[in-house]
Amino acid sequence: MTWFTVPLKAFTLMSGEPTVFSSSDDGTRTFCPRCGTPLTFSSRRATDEIDVTTASLDEPANLPPKIDIFVGSKLPWVVLDEDLPSFPGERLA
């Protein structure tokens, strides 16, 4: 899944009220209550930012990936763009 991160202060949900799910001790996820589309992830370790699913945008093609993370656990059939920086786990700073 492709995500992008924005400062929490810059994030605005345009309409509706998402379903909130505490997925772990570290974070909370939101979903569309009508169709189940994943929308966001908020981490308790980074309270000033929010991760948003690129596929939930009206124009997702306008926000291409810049890096690949967690490639150490990718499925063998996933093909990554060799020109993008990649990280085996989470990119820290």
C-alpha positions in Angstrom: 0.0 0.0 0.0 1.2 3.5 -0.8 1.1 6.2 1.8 2.2 9.8 2.2 2.9 11.7 5.3 1.7 15.3 6.1 1.8 17.5 9.1 -1.3 16.9 11.1 -2.1 20.7 11.1 -2.2 20.5 7.2 -4.6 17.6 7.0 -8.3 18.2 6.4 -10.9 15.5 5.8 -13.1 16.9 3.0 -16.3 15.1 4.0 -17.8 12.4 6.1 -16.7 10.9 9.4 -14.3 7.9 9.2 -14.5 4.8 11.4 -11.6 4.8 13.9 -9.8 1.6 14.8 -6.9 1.3 17.3 -4.8 -1.3 15.4 -2.0 -1.5 17.9 -0.5 0.1 21.0 1.3 2.4 18.7 -1.4 3.6 16.3 -4.8 4.3 15.1 -6.2 3.8 11.6 -9.3 5.2 10.0 -11.5 3.7 7.3 -14.5 4.8 5.2 -17.6 3.5 7.1 -19.5 2.9 3.8 -16.9 1.1 1.6 -14.1 0.1 4.0 -11.3 2.0 2.2 -8.3 2.6 4.4 -7.8 6.3 4.9 -5.2 7.2 7.5 -2.7 6.0 10.1 -1.7 8.0 13.2 1.2 6.9 15.3 1.6 7.7 19.0 5.3 8.1 18.3 4.7 11.0 15.8 1.8 12.9 17.0 2.4 15.9 14.8 1.9 14.0 11.5 -0.5 11.7 9.8 -0.1 9.1 7.1 -2.7 9.1 4.3 -3.4 6.3 1.8 -2.6 7.5 -1.7 -5.3 5.4 -3.2 -8.0 7.3 -1.2 -7.2 10.5 -3.1 -9.3 11.8 -6.0 -6.2 12.0 -8.1 -3.7 9.5 -6.7 -1.5 9.6 -9.9 -0.5 13.1 -9.0 1.4 11.9 -6.0 4.0 9.3 -7.1 6.2 7.5 -4.6 9.5 9.0 -3.6 10.9 6.1 -1.4 10.1 2.5 -0.6 10.0 1.4 3.0 9.6 -2.0 4.7 11.1 -3.7 1.6 12.5 -6.4 3.9 9.1 -7.9 4.3 7.8 -7.4 0.7 6.3 -10.3 -1.1 8.6 -12.0 -3.6 6.5 -11.0 -6.6 6.4 -7.3 -5.8 8.6 -5.3 -8.3 10.0 -2.1 -7.0 11.3 0.9 -8.9 15.1 0.5 -8.8 15.5 4.3 -9.1 13.8 5.0 -5.7 15.7 4.9 -2.4 14.6 1.8 -0.4 14.8 0.9 3.2 14.4 -2.6 4.8 12.2 -1.3 7.5 10.9 2.1 8.7 12.7 5.1 7.5 13.8 7.0 10.6 14.3 10.7 10.0 
